[in-house]
Structure formats: C-alpha cells, structure tokens
C-alpha cells in the first residue's frame, strides 16, 4: 500500500547481533515498508542514532552496555528535541520484570524474547495505528494554522 508518505523509520537497539538480525527479518516479514535506519549495539549509540535519524519507532533492548534501554527511554522523555515527534518505544527483552517501568516511560509495547511473529504483528498494528493517529493530528493542526492565517487579514479589516 503506497501512501505517498516516506517509509516510517526505525532504530533497533540490541547488543546481540543475531537477535538484532532476527528482529529485522521478522519486521521485514510483517512490516515490509519499515526502514530500519540503524541497529546500534549499546545504549549510548542507540540514543545517538535516535537523535540522528529521528525514527518513528524504536525497538529497545533493556540490558545493553552503557545506557540501558530504560535509560534511553528516559532520555527520550527528558531530552528529546521539542520540534520533532518522539519515537514510539517498543521494548524487546528477555526480562518481564521491567514491564511496568517501561510503560511508565510511555512504551507502546513490551515484547519478550524470543519474539514470535504473531505477537510482533500485533505490536506493528498498534504502532501503525499510533502513527496514523499522530499523522491525522498533525494534519488537523496544519489545517487550523492555514485557516488562522487566512482569517487574520479578514479579522484585521473588521477591527
């Protein structure tokens, strides 16, 4: 399905190269148009990749060298550039103990390894829905801004 919009971008932050490759392959199967822009292997590089690429979605492992995935999510919450929509966060981890903390950091989903394709497909559907809602909101904001700019001269004539 072609929408005329650029392909949504993603960053996969995973310190195990084989797991990163497996997630990339599964994502390609369930979301072929997703553009994986970077696959950093530690938390600091993940944060840098997010800032560089401004992806729509980030798949974060919890335990990585340097910053954890949770610390990366905290950095997104606190230090993300105001003019750029933050990425939707999906945690992909072997540890279920961090789920509450992940959702407190605005995670859209929390996947346990090994990732099953059917479960990943549900996550992708959720992410796509959120991206569509975000795009609709941005479109409505642009429409209101355009309307306000057209009304301003008319309102000035009435004053």
N, C-alpha and C positions, 0 to 999 in steps of 0.2 A: 504494500500500500504506500504510494508516494503522496506526500502531503505538500511538497514544495519547501518544507522546512528542512534545515540541516539535520543530519542524523544526530540523535541525542548522544552525548559523550559520557564516558565512564572512566573511572580510575579503579583498578583492582589493587588493593594493598594487601599483600600476602607474602610472608617471609619464606614460604616453601614453594620453590619454583614449579614443582609438579602439581601442587594444589592450585596454584595460580593458573597454570595451563589448563587444568581440568575445568576450573570455573569459567575460563574464557571459552573453552569448547562448548560447555553446556549453555552459556549465554548465547553463543552463536547459533545454537540449535533452537532456542526459544525466543530469541530477540535478534534476528539476523542484521537488522539495520543499526544496532547499537555500535558505536565507535569507541572501542577501548583505546584510550589515548595514552595511558601509561599503566605500568604494573610495578610500582616500587616495592622493594623488599624490606623496608623498615619504616617506622613511623615518621621520622623527620622527613625522609624523602616523599612519603605519602602526603604530608602537609604541603611540601613544596610543589608537588605535582598538582594538588588541588588548586593552589594559588596560581600556578602557571596555566593550567588548562581550563579552569572553570567548568568542570563537568556538571552535567545534570544529576548524576548519581555516582556515589562512591561505595564500593564494596570493601569493607574494612575488616581485617582480622583483628582479634582482640590482642593477642600476645605477639608482639613484634619487637625486634631490637629497637633501642632508643625509645621513642614515644610509643605507647600502646595505642590501639585503635580507639579506645575510650578517650585518651588524651588528645588524639587527633580530632575526635568529635567535639571535645571541649574547646579546642582551638577554633573550630568552625563556629561554634556558638558564640565565642567571645571576640574573635579577631577577624571574622570574615569581612571582606570589603562590602560596604553598605550598598554600593551601586550594582552589585552582582547577586542574583539569586543564589543562595547556598545550595550545595548539592543535597539531594535526598540521600540519607545514610542507611545502608544495609550492612549489618554485621554478619560476618561469616566466620564461625568459630567452632571449636570442639568443646567449648565450655558453656554450659547453660547457666552457670552461676552469675553471669554478668548481665543477664537479660534485663532486669529491672533498671539497672544503671544505664544501659544502652537506650532504653525507651525514655528515661528521664532526660537523655541528651537528644531527644527528638528523632530517634531511629524510626524508619518506616517499617523495618522488618529485622528479624534476627534468625539467621539460618544456622543450623547445626551441620557440621561436617560428619561424614561425607554428605555433600549436597545432592539431594535427589532431584532429578529433572522435574518431576511433577510438582514438588514443593517450590522449586525455583520458578516455574511457570506462574505459580500463584503470586510470588513476590514480584515478578515482572509485570503482571497485570496490575498489581497495586501501585507500583512505581509509575507505570504508564498513565494510570488514572490520575495520580497526583500531578504528573507533568501536564496532562491535558487541562486539569483544573487551574494550574498555575498559568498556563498559556491563555486560557479564557479570561482569567483575572487581569492579566497584562493587557489583553486586547480591550477589555472594558475600560481600563484605566486610560489607554491611549485614545479611545473614543471620547471619553469625558474631557480629556485635555484638549482634543481637537475642537470639541463643541464649545468649551470655555473660551478658546482663542477666537472662535468665530463670533461668539456673543459679546465679547469685550468691547469691540468698536460700537456695536449697537447700544449697549448699555451706556457707553460714554456719550452717545448722542442724546439719550434720554435725560442725562443729568444737567 
